[in-house]
Amino acid sequence: MREHLDGLPQQSAAPYSRSRPLPPYRGILAVDAKDFTGHPAIEHEVISRAVPELLRTALVRAGLPELWAERKFPASTGDGYVFGFDPSLMPFVIHPLLLTLQEVLSDFNVMSHGAVPIRLRVSLNVGPLPDTGDEFGGNGTARNDTHRLLDSRPVKAVLASHKENVTHVAAILSDRCYEDAVAGGYTGRHPDHFVEVAATVDGKPFAQRAWLYVPQPSGPLYEEAPTTAGGAAEVKPKDAPPPRNARAQGTRADYRAPNGIINTGTVHGGQSVENKRITGDYVAGDYVEGNKAGKVRGFQGDQVRGNKNRRRS
């Protein structure tokens, strides 16, 4: 009895059943155009054709033409593009390629009057992927994770919150990519350029540590927030302002006002003013503790200047 029928794919050995060589390690670069489906259908083909050409132009400008010529399992994703490359070149893909891609897109969006503006999310990863030389090559966990990172909340939030006329590229690196190329010191960018995030995808069982890099930021970056009670990590703006209801939580504010204080707005919680003058061994001053009106609205007309109990000679 034949083990398999002609014309049908031969079944591979089950996982964990025997040892086999790992596929070659590849660097993986994937890009997506922001708001692709939001453009009219007539513009979709224009964007799909422009994205790989913009990548090729950036690689040439960055001095990496061989990376484009020797790319592995290249494929259009409709709103983006993906290919594999020699992982030893990953430090150069991080920098200067990402910065150069930002510059290429800036030129394209500013100088190409009437053209569709394009902003790109970029995902970088590394891992073992087979290269069969056909349309089925390059499939594996590393590639799947690359696309999940590309669709993750932090990198989408960057392009949504940064100015569209300034920031044209937002990149996210897998933790392994960051540790090997950036933390290892091989990339011409200091680790301070990168922000650690919890990469999650809405509706997908995916959560990984990752790193944001924005060559030309124009808004808040994002960082990993403490894990919530439900066990899921949230992503919040870096250096975010306090919550809107912070004042309503009874937060006390202390001020030093040598020349007095004027209440011209709404004051919640306690208010403390302390003015002191030292004359020899004598200390005189005004000290106001607590909230004299509970809630102060508008200008109250109370103004304290200097020392009310000034010692007279």
C-alpha positions, 0 to 999 in steps of 0.5 A: 500500500502506497504511503501517499497518493500521487498529486496529494501533499505528503504528510509531514511528521507530527510535531515533537515526534522526531528531531529535525533541522531548524529552518534558516533564521530570517529577519522579517520586515512587514509594513502596513499603510495606515487607514488603507480601507478608509481610502476610496476603492479606486486608490487601493491599487495605487497604494498597494503598488506604491508601498513596495516601491517606497521600501525599495527607494528607502533601502537604496538611499540607506545603502542597502540595495542588496537587501532588496535584491536578495529578499526572501518570500516577498509578498504583498498583503494588499495594504502592505508588504512583507519579506525576509532577509539576512538577520545579520543586517537587522541592525542596519534595518533598524537604523538607518533604514527606518529613519530613511523610510521616514524621510522618503515618505515625507518627500513623497507626501509633501512633494507628490501633489495629488498623490495619496498620502501614505503613512506606514506601520513597520514590524520587525522580527527574527526567527526560523522560517523555511524558504521553499522558493514558492508562494508557500515559503516563509510561513511559521510562528515568527512571521505570524507574530510579525503581523500580530505586532504590526496590528497591535494597539501601541503602534496603531496608537502612535500614528493615530496620535502623532501629527500626520504631516510630521510622523510618517513611520511608526515601528515596533520591534519584537523583544528578541529583535530588540535584545539582539540588535539594540540592547546588544549594542549593534544598532546605531541608535541608543536604547533610550530611543525605544519604548517598551510596550505590551503589544496586544491585538484586539480580538486576538489571543496575543500579548507580547513584550515589544519595543516602539521606535518612532524616527520622527515623533510628534506626539506621546509615545506609549509604554507598558502599564501595570497589569490590571486586576484581570491579568491583562496589561494595558497601554497608556501614554508615556508622561500622560497627564493626571486623570480628569477627576484627579481634583475631585478626589480630594487632592490637597495642594500646597502653595508658597505665596510670599506676596499673598494668594488670590483665588480666581477659579474653583478650589477643591480640597485643602489650601495652605499658604505660609509666609514667614519673616525672620527678624532676629529671634522673632518669627512672624507670619501668616498661616492659613490651613484648611478650606475656608469656603469648602468650594471657592468659585470665582474671585472671593475678594480675599487677598493677603499681602505681606504680614498682617500681624506685623510687629510695630516698633 
